[in-house]
Amino acid sequence: MEPSINMPDTWDMEADIIVVGFGAAGVAAAVTAHELGADALILEKAPEGQEGGNTRVAGQGYLNTSSADSAIAYLTALCGPYTVPETMIRVWADEMGKNNDWLTSVGGDPQEHQHPPMGIEFPDLPGSDCVHKFHDGPTYGYSYTWFRFESLVKERSIRVCYETPGRSLIQNGATGEIVGVRAEQDGREICVKARKGVVLTCGGFENNQQMIQDYLGLPYCYTSGSPYNEGDGVSMAMAVGADLWHMNNFAGPSMALKVPDCPTTFSMQALHYSKEPAGGMIVVGPDGRRFTDEKFKTRHGKIPGNGTWKAMPTPCPMHMIFDDTMMSSGPLYDGEPSHGWTQVVERPEWSDDNSAELKKGWIKKSDTLAGLAESIGIDPGVLTDSVERWNRDVDAGADTEFGRTLMFEGVRQGPFYAMELSPSMLNTQGGPRRNEKAQIVRPDGAPIPRLYSAGELGSIYSYLYQGTGNIGECLAFGRIAARNVVAETPLN
């Protein structure tokens, strides 16, 4: 190895392969490398017990496609007006169909998820019949599949360094090769040598508000997923010359409650498309007007319009306006595990009658709509007009503005309430561009030597997203990355 001013004098740890991030992609990369005889080391930002990234808190399903040709057609259609290289789509389609076989080979128990919804998010697109949602073991639910993934690492005694986030890549200035990672551990910098290469599997930037403003065009947005995904992999890869792609794509937005008491969002029962609590509600933007069908079931935040798909509008600040009938009908948040961090970080319990949340100031109250409007900074006349228009539509039996059909009741019974909502998402899809070998590439398409990625960091999804597709992609490209990095010639 030639000398470089970027390389340390000594190394604190070393392994054949350094995997940055302990989620599904990290598991697939580390386990595949181990099965091929390589020594893998995982660097994980979260404390032990909170690792897993979004895989741990997702619905635990992963995609296994039944036909490579159909998967090629479907993924191409999901890309819409955006171009993903055909070679990239083909290797994704080929590898995604091997997820079940791989999981079985390492001791898993793939089971097709038969509970509704069946799983095809865009059934009208060509090739959609290839979509099959699977999970591990007989029970479908939060954390079950993740626990299997985690056990694959522990059973093989693959080393994991918790609370050790990667901070920068170590690059040989003479050759351009990535030879290790500078990480933080116990408040000090450590240098970890990669004899064959580094695989970045550390997720997206959904907790980085500056990146959200820069790339998603939102003033702010919060996640219902892992609070540890802060765009570290994006910054690390850019610093060594990586190109970026799909930075404007994300699984969202939805409308949710975000409060300082919890690092992630509350997905509100009152806004869920399948819930029908008593009472009436509307959501208004900063101008006091409605802006969408509040109960529309989006496709991971995307809605149809003019022959295309776009993100659901979320003009900030948004307020849910509701009446005393709804306030008195039960908790606005049902507390059931959904996409969220409730399994890992304890949330404050939601009171049965919403009184605790009212006392905390999460919910505002007034005897009149005009008084409520003043308390949240909205023109009283406009808000009153919006509510009255909604009530007239309810009486007439049709939403003349947005065609809403669910929870079709008027906002009539005072006192009245408001709760500020925030845009929320599951995850971002953008990051360093990778090729069909999972190599991270420069703007000219040339691979950065010995640097690979998998998972939501630089995902293949560019436009529309198929549910369970990210974990399926994590498994597929984690294996692809591992096979290629294991084939690298070891450094001295």
N, C-alpha and C positions, 0 to 999 in steps of 0.2 A: 504494500500500500504506500503510495507516494504521500509525502507530508502535505499538510494543509493548515492554514492559519485557523481554520474553523474546527479543527479536531483537538480533543483534549489530550493532555499528557498521559493520563491514566483513565481506566474504565472502572466504574463501580460494579457493574454486572455485564454479562454478555450471554448471548444465545444465538442460535442459527437465525431465528426469525423473531423479531419484536412485533407483537400485535398490540396496537394502541386502541383499547376499548373492548370491554367484556360484555357484549351483547350477542345476538344471534350470529352476526357476521364474524365477530371475534372468535366465537366458539367454533364455527365452521372452519375458519382459517387455522386456528391453533390445533384442533383435533385432526384435521386433514394432514397438516404438517407432521404431527406426532405419528399418525398412522404410516406416513411415508418415511419415518425414521429420523426426522429432524427434531432438534431441541427448540421448543417454542416458549416464549415468555410473554405474558399479558400484562400490560400496564393499564390500570383502571383508576379513573378519577374518583369514583364514589367510594364511600366506606364499605367494608364487607357487610353484606346484608341489604345493601341498596344498589348493588351493581345490576347490570342487565339492560341498561338503557331503555329505549322504548319497547323492546321485546318483552321485558318483564311486565309492563303495564298495558300492553295491547290486549286484544281479545284472545290471543294465544293461537290464532289460526295462521297457517302458512299456505302458500299457493303451490300446488303441484299440477302442472299442465299435462293433459293426456295426449296431446298431439303437437309435435314441433311445428308442423306446417300451419296448423290453426293458431298456435301461439305466436308465430311470426306475423300472421295477418292481424291478430288481435292487438298485439303490442304496437304494430305499425299504425293501426287505427287510433290507439290511445295517444300516440304522439301527435295526432292531428296535423296542424300546419308546420310542426317542428320536425327537423330531420335528425334521426339517430342513424349512424352508419349501419348498412345492412349486415355487415360482418358482426357488429355488436349485437344486433337484434337476433341474429341466428344463433350465436353462442349462448345468449340468454335463454332462448327458446329451447335449445338442446339441453342445457344444464338444468333448467327449471323442472323439466320432466323427470329428473333423476333425484329429486328431493326425497321422495319416499324410500327409494332404494337405498340412498345414502343413510338416512336415519335408521332404517332397519339394520343396515350393515354394522352400525356402531352401537346397537342395542336398543333402539327406539321402537315404538309401537304405533305406527301411523294409523289414524282412524279418520274416515271422511266425516266432516261435520254436516249432519243432515237436518239440523234445526233451522227454521227460517230465520233470516233470509238465506236462500240457497247459495248465494254468493256471486252470481254474475252481475257485476255492477252496471255494465253497459251491454245488455243482451242484444241490442240492435246492431252492434258493431260486428264486422266479419271476424270469424274465428272464435266468437265468444263461447262456443260449446266446449272449448278446451279447459275452461276454468273449473277447478275443483279445490275446495277449501278443506284442508286437513288440520289435525291437531295431534298431539301425542297422547296415547293412552285412552281409556274408556270415558274419561270425564272431560268435557269441554268447559273451559272457564279460565278465569284470570290466574296466571302464574303456573298452571299445571305444565304447559309445554316448556315454559322457561325453566322450571325445576329440572326437567329432563336434560335440557341443554346444559345447564349448570353442572349436572352430575357427570356429563360426558367429560368435562374438564377435570373434575375432582377425581373421578375414577382412574384417570390416566396420570394423576399427580403432575399435571401441567402447572407450572409456576404462575401465580397471580400476585402482583404487587398492588394492593388496594391503596386508596388515597395517594396515588402516584400519577398525577396527570402529566401527559406529554406536553411540553411547552414549545419545543422547537426541534427541527431535524438537524442532524449533524451531517454535513455534506463535505466530501473531499473536493476542495477547490480546484485541484488539478484535473480530476477525472469526472467530476460532477456526480459521482456515486453517493447515494445515501448510505452512510455507514453506521448510523445509530440515532439515538434520541436523547435529547436533554429533557429530563423530567424533574418534577419537584416532589420531594419526599421528606416529611418531617421538617418542613420549612427550609430545606436546603436543596441545592441543585445536585442531581446525580447524572452521570453519563452512562448510558446503556448501549453497548456495542451490538450491532447486528451483523453476524458473520455472512449472512446471505441476503438479508433485506428486511424492510419494514413494511407492515401492512397497516394502513390507517382504517380503523373501523369504529371511529369515535362519534358517529352520528352527525346531526345537522346543527343549525344555529338558532333553533326556536326559542332559546332563552337569551339571545343576544339582541337587545333592543336596537342597538346601532345598526347591526346588519339587517334587521327587520325593516328599519326605515330606508336603508340604502338599496335593498334588493327586492323587497316585497311591496314597497310603496304604501305602507301603512304607518300611521303615527305611532302605533304600538300594537302588540298582539302577544297573547300569553298562551302557554301550552297546557294541555291536560296530560302530557307525557312526562318524560324524565326531566327533572330540573337541572341535570348535569350537562345537557347538550348545549354548549355555548359557542359553537363554531370554532373550537380549537383546531380541528383538522383542516378547516378552510384556511386559517391563518398560517398554520405550519406549512401547508403545501404551497400557498402563494409565495411564501418567503424563499422557496427554493425554485421558483419559476413556473409553477403549475398554471395551466389554463383552467378556467371555470366554465361550468355549464349548468343549465336548469336552475339558476339562482332565483328566478321569479316564481318557481313552482312550489306549492306546499299543500298539505292535506288540510284544507280549511278554506275560509274561516267558518266558524260557528259563532253563536252569541252565548256568552257565559259570564259568570260572576267571578271576578278576580279581586281578592282582598289581601291585605298585607299579612294576615294571619296564616296564610297557606301559600306555598310556593307555586302551586298549580291551580287551575281553574275548577270551579264548580259548574258542571253541566246541569242546567236547571230543568227540573221536572216540568215546570210550567211551560217551557219552550220545546220540550221533546215532542216530536211529531206524533208519537203513539199515545201520549198522555192526554186525558180529557178531564182536568180538574174543574170543579164548579167555578162559576164566576167568569168575568171577562177580562181580557188584557189586549193591549197593543204595544208595539215598540216604536218609538219615535227617535229621530235623529236630533242634532243640535238645533234644527229649525223648528222642532215641535211637530214635524210631519212624519207619517208612516213612510217607509221606503221599500218594503218587501212583504211578501206573505210570511208572516212570522212563524208559521207552522210547516213550511215547505220542507220536505225531506230532500236535502241536497245530496249530491254524490261526492261525499268528502269535501263539502264546501263549494262545489261547483253547481251552477244552475244553467239551464238551457236558455238561449236567447238569440233570435235572428239567425238560426241555423248553426249556431256555435255554442261553446260553453265558456262561462266566465265565472269569476269568483263572486259569491254572494256579496252584495253591498253591505258595508258596515261603517256608516258615517259616524265618526266619534265626536263627542260622547253620545252613546245610545242609552235610552232609558226604557225599561219595561214599566208601563203604566197599568195598574190593575186596581180592582175594587175590593171592598171589604168581604164580599162573598168568597172571592178567591183566597184572600188573606186568612179567612176563617175556616177554609175547607181542609186544611192540613199543611204539612211542611212543603215549602216550595222546592226543596231539595230532598230527594228521597233517600239519599245516602247509600244507594246500592252501588257496588263496584261497577264502573264502566271504564272507558278509557281514562285512566287517571292514576294518581300516585297514592291512593288510599291504602294500598297494601304495604307500603314501604314507609311513608312519612305520615304520622298520625294527623288527621284533620280535626279541627274542632267539631264536635257533634252539632248537628242542626236540630234546633228545638222543634218539638211537635207542632207548636202553634205559631212559629216564626217570631215569637216575642223577643228571644235573645238576640236575634239578628236585627230587629228593630231597635233594640237598646244599644247595640254596637254601632248603629248608624249605617249598616249595610242597606237597610230599607228606610226610606223617608215616608212621612205620613202627614196628611193635612185633611182637614174637614172638607175643603173645597178644591176643585181642580185648579183654580186660579192660585190659591195658596201653595199647592204642590208645585206648580210651574215656577213660581218665584223661588222656591227652596232649591230647585235644581237648575236655575238659570235659564229657563225657557220662557218665551213670550206667553203670558197667560191666555191671551185671546187666541193665539194659534193652537195651543194645546187643547183648549176648550173646544175649538172648532174641529180638531182632529178626532176627539172623542165623540162629539156629537155626530159627526159624519159616519163614524164607525157604527154608532148605535142606530142611525137611520138605515144603514146597510143591513144590519142584523134584523131589524124589523121587516125590511123588504126581502130578506132571504138571500142576498147576494152581495159579496164584497166587490164593489164597483171599481176599486183601485187595483187590487192584486189577485182577486179570485180565490181568496182563502176559504177553505171549507171546514177545517178542523177547529175545535174549540170556538164555536161560533156563537158567542154570547156577548151581550152588551156590557160596557163598563158603566154601571149605573149606581151601585150601592155604596154610598160614602160611609166612613171616610175613605179617601183614596191614597194610593201608595205608589212609590216609584223606587226602582232599583236600577242602579247604573250597571250596564253590561259592557263587556269588552270583547273585541275579536279574540277568538281562541282557535287553536289548531292542534293537530296531533303531532305533526313534524314538518320539517322542510325537506325538499328533495335535492337541492342544489349543493354544489361543492366542486372539488377538483375533477376535471374531465378524466375519465379512464377509457382505455381501449378494450378490445375483446380479450386481452390477456390479463385484464385488471391492472394494467400498468397505468400510473398517473402520467399524463403527458403535458408537454409544453404547448404554447399557442401554435407552434408550427407542426404539432402532431407527434413530435419525437418523444419517446418515453424518457422520463427522468430515471436514470439507472438505479435499480434496486428499490424502487418505491412503488407500492401497490395500494389499492383501496378496495373496500367492499361495503355494501349496505347503503344506508340513507345518506352517507357522506358522498355526494356526487352520484345520486341514484340515476338509473336509466329513465325514470319517469319524468317526462318533460311537459306534460299538458294535462291529461286525465290520469286518475289513479284507480287501480283495481284493488279493492279491499283484500288484505292478507298478502298483497303483492310485495310489500317491502320486506317482510320476513322471508318470503320465498326467495326474493332477490338476495337477501343477506346470505342465505344458505348457499345459493348457486355461486355467487361471485366470491364468497369466502373460500369455497373449495377451489375455484379457478385461480384465485390469487395464491393460495397455498401451493398448488401444484407447480405454478410457474416460479415462485420464489424458491422453492426447494430445489429446483433445477439450476439455480444460480451457482456459479463457482464460489466456494468459500473465500472470504478475505483472510489474509494472514493475521 
